[in-house]
Structure formats: structure tokens, C-alpha cells
Amino acid sequence: MSVTLDLISIQSLHKLVQLSVQTFEETFGHKNTKENMAWYFKTKMNPEQLKKELLQTNSDFYWILFRKKNNWVFKIKLQSRT
């Protein structure tokens, strides 16, 4: 039983949106109204927004693979030091 990380490419955008929405809803849905959840998905987890984040040079998204299935998403965002 092993866990691996796999860099997410722009070709996996649709799958990223699906898993992000599903995971967020399962985790936070019981603490929010349906209206708040719908707003969040529409503004923060829509394909255009996630595509923009995927294309940022200072951030990477990874699939966390467990038993060879995409179970979670992991995002790393590097901040520039000034």
C-alpha cells in the first residue's frame, strides 16, 4: 500500500474540478448553506478559475494517488520573498 503524488496537467482540468467540488462539499457542506456552497463553486472552483491557478508559475497541483486512484488534490503555492 503506497501513496504517490502525480503532477496535474491542464488536460486533467475537468477531473480536477470534479474532485475539488466533491471533496469540498463532503468536507464543508454540512457547515454551509446550499446557497453559500453554490456561490463558492461558481466563483472559486469553476473551470476558468482552476485553469488560471493551474497555469500560475508559482503553484502546482498534484493528485494524491492511493491504490492507483485519484483520491485527493494537493496544491503547493510558492510565495516570492521580498
C-alpha positions in Angstrom: 0.0 0.0 0.0 1.7 3.2 -1.1 0.7 6.8 -1.7 2.2 8.7 -4.6 2.0 12.2 -6.0 1.3 12.9 -9.7 1.6 16.5 -11.1 -1.8 17.6 -12.6 -1.7 19.0 -16.1 -4.2 21.2 -17.8 -5.5 18.2 -19.7 -6.9 17.0 -16.3 -8.8 20.2 -15.6 -12.3 18.6 -15.8 -11.3 15.8 -13.4 -9.7 18.4 -11.1 -12.9 20.5 -11.0 -15.0 17.3 -10.3 -12.8 16.1 -7.5 -12.3 19.5 -5.9 -16.1 20.2 -5.8 -16.8 16.7 -4.4 -14.1 16.9 -1.7 -15.1 20.4 -0.7 -18.7 19.5 -0.5 -18.1 16.4 1.6 -15.8 18.3 3.9 -17.7 21.6 4.4 -21.2 21.1 3.0 -22.7 20.4 6.4 -21.3 23.7 7.8 -22.6 25.9 5.0 -25.9 26.7 3.3 -26.6 25.4 -0.2 -26.5 29.0 -1.4 -23.0 29.6 0.0 -21.8 26.4 -1.4 -23.2 27.2 -4.8 -21.5 30.6 -4.7 -18.2 29.1 -3.8 -18.3 26.5 -6.5 -19.3 29.1 -9.1 -16.6 31.7 -8.1 -13.7 29.6 -6.7 -14.0 26.1 -8.3 -15.1 26.8 -11.8 -13.1 25.6 -14.7 -11.8 29.1 -15.6 -10.6 29.8 -12.1 -8.9 26.4 -11.6 -7.3 26.7 -15.1 -5.9 30.1 -14.1 -4.4 28.6 -10.9 -3.0 25.6 -12.8 -1.2 27.9 -15.2 0.4 30.0 -12.5 4.1 29.6 -12.4 4.3 29.7 -8.7 1.8 26.9 -7.9 1.5 23.2 -8.7 -1.4 20.8 -8.2 -0.8 17.1 -7.5 -3.1 14.1 -7.4 -2.6 12.1 -4.3 -2.9 8.6 -5.5 -3.8 5.8 -3.1 -4.2 2.3 -4.6 -3.7 3.9 -8.0 -6.8 6.1 -7.7 -7.0 9.9 -7.6 -8.3 10.3 -4.1 -7.3 13.8 -3.2 -5.8 17.0 -4.6 -2.7 18.7 -3.1 -1.8 22.3 -4.1 1.6 24.0 -3.5 1.8 27.7 -3.9 5.2 29.4 -3.5 5.3 32.9 -2.3 8.1 35.2 -3.5 10.3 36.6 -0.8 10.6 40.3 -0.8 
